[in-house]
């Protein structure tokens, strides 16, 4: 399995395999842009550290926050091309 593929348990308790497109910091928060293996549609999560030091991915729902994170991500993606 590739290093950039992770497994998450969704709200229905099913395992989903997602590709990590990018991770980056914005305003003291760590964000991750993920997409399903057979999809190009990205999903934005922020990473919260759990008590045991592992990261917990929480889907960003706030439209303003999504817009800000998208702008940063698009700038990063443009720099990589």
N, C-alpha and C positions, 0 to 999 in steps of 0.2 A: 504494500500500500504506500502511496506517496505521502511525503511529509506534510503536504499542505491540505490533506483531507482529514476532517475530523468527524466524529459521530456525536450527534446530539439527540436527546430524548425530547420529542415535541410535546405539546400540551395533551395529546391523546395517548401518550406513553409509548409511541412508536419511535424507533431509531431512524434518524435521518443522517445520511452522509452528505456533508457540505464541503465545498472547496473554499479555502481561505484565499481571497484575492489580495488582501492587504491588511496590515495592522499599523496604526499610527496614533500619536497622542494629539489631543486638541483640548486646550483649556484644562489641563490636569486630568483629563480622562483618557483612557485607552479605548480605541475603537477598532472594530474588525468589520471588514466588508466580506460577506460570504455569499455563495450561491450554490444552488443544488447542482449536482454533477451534470445533469442533462438540461441545464437552463443557464441563460446568461443574465437573468434578472437578479441583481444584487440585493442583499438584505443587510441592514446596518445594525450592529450590536455594539453595546459598550461592555467592557470587561471589568468586572468587579472581583476583587480578591476575596476569597473565602477565608474562614478562620484557619484552615489547614494550609493556606498559601497557594491553593489552586485557583485558577481563573474561572469565573462564572460568566457566561455570556447571557446578556439580557437584551432582548430586541428593543431597539429605539422606536417609540411610537409617536413622539412629539414631532409635528411637521416642521417646525422651525429648526429644531435640532437636526432633523434629517437633512434639511436644506443646507445647513452649515457644514455638516460632515460630508455631504456630496460634493460641495465646492472644494473642500480640501482634498478629497479623494481624486476628483477629476484633475486637480492641479498636479498631484503626485503621478497619476497615470500619464498625463501629458509629458511630464519630465522623463518618464521611462521609455517613451516611444521615440 
